[in-house]
Amino acid sequence: MTRAMRQLWDERERFLKFERGWDGKEVEDEIEDLDLENIAAEKLKTEGTKTSKPEVDYGPRRVSDEVKARLDAIEEFYVSGGVWHTAQC
């Protein structure tokens, strides 16, 4: 590889890192900054509280209960990661 090609390649690598948001910090520095105790405590707090089902916006037109049930089943399918529950069909 010639000197010019090496310089172009190095500049390409620097540009790709800049474009992808790499700031040059080592990954180990970021890992040391994590406070796992607080993260675990917050996760336990959120698991203990039940969240109510959010209000669903079915659009500007009136929608029948049958259509709402179908839309809810489709939403549940995507939320559950593609696992279809036969009880909702």
Secondary structure, 3 states (H helix, E strand, C coil): CCHHHHHHHHHHHHHHHHHCCCCCCCHHHHHHHCCHHHHHHHHHHHHHCCCCCCCCCCCCCCCCHHHHHHHHHHHHHHHCCCCCCHHHC
